[in-house]
Amino acid sequence: MRLFDRRRPAPVIADVGPGFWVAEASAVQHAIVSALTAAERAGAGALATLQLSPGAEGRVVVLWRNLIVGFAPPTSAASLRRQLEAAGKAPVVLDGRVVVAPDGLWRIWAGPGEPVGPPPGAEADEIAPATSAIFGLALRGPAASPRRATAPAPDGAASSEAAAAGPVSRQILEVGTHSWEVRDGVDVDLALLRRRLADAAPGATLHVRVWEEPVSIHLAPPTRVTLTDPATGSVEVLYPR
């Protein structure tokens, strides 16, 4: 006789009809980016096996790779809650895709096949994106309100406000196993970040705040700080040099 020999119930496939766009992409953008691998970010997307879970206030939570990556929209929540209740302890799962939307946000399509129709705009969101800082520098999601660029404009060039409003390339800042999508001069001053990392002594511990949570980073192997250009896949190693 074996003790504690319990089989996990088989997953139940959710019925989502043609599918839906997972809501609150702006608020959970950092979680989506963290769940992606570097290769998936460079390739602008990935196939995903999503799991559904009951949430507070009647919400249905969408998880991917053990991270909360959004919520089912209200139009689908009631049906999914009934499916979760009927499944009991069995996990409720479905296929999906992670893609880059035209507005630059990483979005998740829950359902079979290719996404149908454009994702909803920010006006459909109910949760405001979080703000955070790392090394004392502001980090904001790509959907956050524009900020003044930190670099002064040379003579004859556009003002910093105009530069911030115009197209700014996005990069993936990775610190150890955590990552954020940032815009230089808007979300983070990369020149200042490079200087602080260059001045740090080997083995030093930097105390930072990432997405409103304190994080201690020990600057010794295997810790790495990198910048990845999603468009080209090129990687700049900021630490160690």
Disulfide bonds with the S-S distance in Angstrom:
none
